[in-house]
Amino acid sequence: MADREAMFFERREAGKVMCGLCAHHCLILPGKRGICGVRENRDGTLFSLNYGRVVAAHVDPVEKKPLFHFLPGSTSFSIASVGCNFKCGHCQNYTISQYPKDHGGEIAGDEITPNEVVKAALNAGCNSISYTYTEPTIFFEFALETAKLARKRKLKNIFVSNGFTSEAAARAIAPYLDGNNIDLKSFSDGHYKKVCGARLQPVLDTIKLMKSLGVWIELTTLVIPGLNDTDAEFESIAGFIASVDTGIPWHVSRFHPAWKMMSISPTPVETLMRARAIGYRNELAYVYIGNVPGVEGEDTLCPSCGSIAIKRRGYSVRSNLASGGKCPSCKTRIQGVW
């Protein structure tokens, strides 16, 4: 499948191009690529090298994204391409996110068309397509075309994203995007620069913009011991979420050693419980604990009466009592996509 001319770029002097896909706004010299490793300047034109090159395709429970208020108990056809615009030291999918950088620029993946992705999702009985595992923004052209076709076939579309999307790209995908789980990795710009090679503010801007554009938003914070696990950090994150919408679900997830952070111990459950309590203290309606199956904090509770609306263990829905998105006891509306 031929490489595609990229969206969101401007030609500059001396054959350079400015990529406007994400908040890095890479200025790319002729013959070079952006930070993501999959967008290349060829004689003053920017090309997407990973269009239609899918390196992973799986049927996942939507709870794995994690999305707890989005068609609970349904499955989502999940795809990814190689590359990423972040370089998180704890990336669990680093073998594909960093693949081009680690393999001399090679773009791996099986060739597939948007129509074939949609057909595969329908054949698998999925209710949605998730663009995930790596940052979906970096295979934007393919994701957008697929999302448009999926919408026509009554499939919903989900991004699992780091939120480092440009405003132009966010506005382009939003009309076809139904849900977006965005990582809010920290409330420290220093953390973003050191751990991810990025910045905080563009992520905050994307969260607010996606919410304003009508996309269902859930946020995830991977709590890493010694890096983003203080009460002050939790207060800042919870306060920000509350300032946008107290109905945005916040997932505080347990860190497990990975890639360049193998020497850091898993997050104590007590730390996650503390974060959850701080979330509720900031009047967040829904706060979940992730990556610890069986622990308190997996169920959806009614924000009015506290009754269990959806009972879970891990990524599995054990019982969904929220008929039509309402509390089984007091009939209060549970926010989400039902």
Sequence and secondary structure as in RCSB ss.txt:
>XXXX:A:sequence
MADREAMFFERREAGKVMCGLCAHHCLILPGKRGICGVRENRDGTLFSLNYGRVVAAHVDPVEKKPLFHFLPGST
SFSIASVGCNFKCGHCQNYTISQYPKDHGGEIAGDEITPNEVVKAALNAGCNSISYTYTEPTIFFEFALETAKLA
RKRKLKNIFVSNGFTSEAAARAIAPYLDGNNIDLKSFSDGHYKKVCGARLQPVLDTIKLMKSLGVWIELTTLVIP
GLNDTDAEFESIAGFIASVDTGIPWHVSRFHPAWKMMSISPTPVETLMRARAIGYRNELAYVYIGNVPGVEGEDT
LCPSCGSIAIKRRGYSVRSNLASGGKCPSCKTRIQGVW
>XXXX:A:secstr
   EE SSEEE GGG EEE SBTT  EE TT B TTSSEEEETTEEEETTTTEESEEEEEEGGGTT SSBSTT E
EEEEE S  S   TT TTHHHHTHHHHTTT    EE  HHHHHHHHHHTT SEEEE SS GGGGHHHHHHHHHHH
HHTT EEEEEE S B HHHHHHHGGG  EEEEE   S HHHIIIIISS SHHHHHHHHHHHHTT EEEEEEEE T
TTS SHHHHHHHHHHHHHH TTS EEEEE    GGGTTS    HHHHHHHHHHHHHTT S EEEES TTSTT SE
E TTT  EEEEEETTEEEEE  GGGB TTT  B  SB 
